[in-house]
Amino acid sequence: MEEKLIYGKPIADRTNMETKAFIDEMKKQGKRCPKVNVVLANDSPASLSYISGFEKLCASVGMAYTLTVLKESVSQQELNDVLDTISRDDETDGILLQMPLPKQINADEAILHIDPNKDLDGFHPMNVGKLWMNQPAFVPCTAESVMAFIDASGIDLKGKHVVVLGRSNVVGKPVAELCLAAHATVTICHSRTVDIEKEASRADVLIAAIGKARLIKSDWIKPGAVVIDVGVNRDENGKLCGDVDFDDVIDKVGKISPVPKGVGVVTNAMLLHSAIAAYKMKEMGKNI
């Protein structure tokens, strides 16, 4: 069974090593250190825990890091102004607007005030449009992580049938376009898809991002398929699990990413990878 598993840690470690090596080289050359600014407007335990872990990761690779903390009562205009100011800061390479935002904030409006060339989340309409036009763009880190798992599986996407379960702007849509760019034939399924099990069972690569615990059973799986499970759920016993019923499908899959220890382990590494891309674009004139 172990040979079928694609773990996130080796992918994250390799990506972080590349990030650290680049930063070390910049320091050696006496150049400015890449910098990320995280904007936080909520004090939920989950957000604070995430921020703490992200700050430690930045420190471990030598990435400069700033946390901009705003009151939860912040107005739309105040947040917009803060993002405008950070976007104009020549020493900030990447901006991360921590979600969720307070209820009075329109996230779509706030994102418009992030410089598209510093938009690590890849949510700015300019980056979304560039992605779908197959131009260099920042891409949501979870979608980039999925592509890293597909690469680690060893499968060549050219001519393969990829089925994406879920159509979110964070995972489903961007990962579908990335697979299209790799010359796969892509089907996107969602809550209104007729006979979704049949569609899934035709996939050479099945990407599950629907947020329903252990929904996907073995009869959804084509024998030997690569399965990337993006779901993060709690079952009836409070145990962390994915969208895929791991125990039910393991004998049928070719490769599978587990939950936990899968895609979620890689996302922060991909964020810092994007920060390096932003730095290179600004300082060296290189495309993403």
C-alpha positions, 0 to 999 in steps of 0.5 A, a space after each residue: 500500500 505504501 508505494 501508492 501514497 504520495 505524501 506532501 512532506 517530500 514535496 514541501 521540503 524540496 520546494 522549501 529547500 529551493 526557496 532557501 537556496 535562492 534566498 541564501 544566494 541573494 544574501 551572499 550577493 548582497 542583494 535585498 531579501 524577498 519579503 512577504 506581508 500578511 494582512 490580518 483582520 481577524 483574531 480567530 484561533 484558526 487564523 492565529 495558528 495559521 499565521 504562527 506556522 507561516 511566520 516560522 516557515 518564513 524564518 526557516 527559509 530566510 524570507 523577510 516577513 511582516 504582519 499587518 494587524 488590523 482591528 476586526 472593526 476595520 472599514 472597507 476603506 481602511 482596509 483598501 488604503 492599507 492594501 494600497 500602501 503595502 502594494 506601493 512598498 518597493 521592499 514588499 514582494 508578496 501580499 497575503 490577505 488572510 481569510 476569512 475577513 470581517 463580515 462588513 468587508 467585501 473580499 472581492 473589492 479588497 483584492 482589487 487593491 492588491 498589486 496583481 504582481 504581489 498577489 500571492 493568492 492569485 485571486 486578483 482578476 488580472 491573475 485569473 484572466 492571465 491564467 485562463 489566457 495561458 499567460 504567466 500568472 500567480 495561481 492559488 497555492 492549493 491548485 499549484 500544490 495539486 499540480 505538484 502532486 500530479 507531477 510526483 505521481 509520474 503521470 504525463 497529463 498529455 491526452 489523459 482524462 482529468 476529472 475535477 470534482 468541484 468548481 471553486 475559484 480556489 481549487 476547481 477552476 484554476 486546477 482545471 485550467 492548469 491541467 488544460 495547459 498541460 494538454 489534458 482533457 478536462 471535465 469539471 463536475 459539481 453539485 448539478 452534474 448528472 451521474 457524477 459517479 460515472 463521470 468520475 469513473 472515467 478519470 485517469 486523474 481524479 481531483 476531489 475538492 468538494 468538501 464532503 467527508 469520504 463521499 468518493 467510494 471505489 465505484 467512482 474510481 477507474 482502476 489504476 487512476 491517480 487520485 488527488 484528495 484536496 478535501 479537509 473534513 471531520 467525520 462523525 467522530 471528529 477525525 480528519 479525513 478527505 473527500 475520498 474514502 481512503 480505505 475503500 479505494 486504496 486497492 483500486 487506485 494507482 496513486 493517491 494523496 492521503 488526508 492528512 499528510 497530503 495536499 495541505 502540507 504543501 500549500 505554504 511552501 507554494 506561497 513562498 515559491 510564488 513570493 520568490 517568483 514575484 521577487 524575480 519578476 521585480 528584481 530580475 525582470 523574469 516571468 513568473 
